[in-house]
C-alpha cells in the first residue's frame, strides 16, 4: 500500500478517509528576444538551430539547469490545500512582518 504525507505539514494522508491534493508547478525562464542590428530577413534560423544541436552533441553532459526549467509535484492535505489556494505565491507573509512606523 502506498503511504502519502502532506509535503507542507508532513501529516499522514489516509487515502480512504482524506482527500489528497496534487499540486504541479512548472517553472521556466522567460527569455525575451534580444534587440539585434542584424536584418531579420537575412538571418538563418535553421543554421543557428543546427549549430546549437551540434554543440549539444559534443557536450553530452549539457543539460538544462534548474535556473532555466523545473517541474515540481507536491501532495497536500485538505487544510494545507486551502491555505495554498488562498495564497499560492505567499503575498501575505511579507505584510505580516510588522515593521514600526518610524
N, C-alpha and C positions, 0 to 999 in steps of 0.2 A: 504494500500500500504506500502511496506517495504521501509524504507529510509536507504541509505548507505552513509557512510562517510569514507574518507581515514584515516586509522589508523596512518599514518605518519604525514600528514599535516593538518588533520581534515577537509579538503574540502568536501563539499557535492558532492556525485557522483549521477548524474541523469542516471538511467539505460536506459532511452530512448535515451539519447544523448551521453553518455560517456561509454567507456569500463571500466569495473571494473576487477581488477586482484586479485585473491585469492592466497595468499602465505601460504603454510602449512609447518610448521617446526616441526620435531620430534627430540627430544634431548634425548640421553640415555648415561648413563655412560658406558665406555668401561672397562670391568673388565677382566683383564688378569689372566690366571691360575697361581696360586701360586706354587712355587717350593716346593715340599714336599719330605720327606725322605721315605714316605710310598711306598711300592711296589704297583704300579697301578693295577696289576693283582689281588691283594687281596682286593682292595677297593670295597665296596658295595654301588654303586651309588643309587640304589633303596632304600636302607635303609636310606641313607642321605636325599633323597627327601621326604621320608615318615616322617622323623623327622622334617624337615622344615615345611611340611604341618600341622603336629600336633601342632607345636608351633604357626602357623598362626591361627589355630582353637581356641587355648587357648586365644589368644590376638586378639579379633575381630576388635579392632581399628588399628591393624597393617596395614599400607598402604605404598606404595612405595613413598618415599619422592621426592620433587622437585629436589633434588640434584642427584637423580638416573634417573628419567624419566619425561619428559614434552612433551606435544603436544600443539602447538600453531597455530592459524589461524589469518591471517591479510588480510584486504581489502585494496588495493592500487589504487589510481588514476593513469592514464597513465603516468603523469610526475614522480611521486614517484616510479612507477614500473621501468621506465627507469633508474632512479638513483640506485635503488636496484639491478637491473640485472647487472649493470656495476661494482658494488662493494658490493656484498651480505654480506661480513663479516667485512666491514669497514676498510680495509687496508689503504686507503688514509687519513683518519682522523689523524692518528699518524704522518704521514710525513708532514703534513701542519702546525705543531705547530711552526716552525721557530726558533729553538734554535740558539744561537750565536755560532761562530766558536772558542771560546777561549778554 
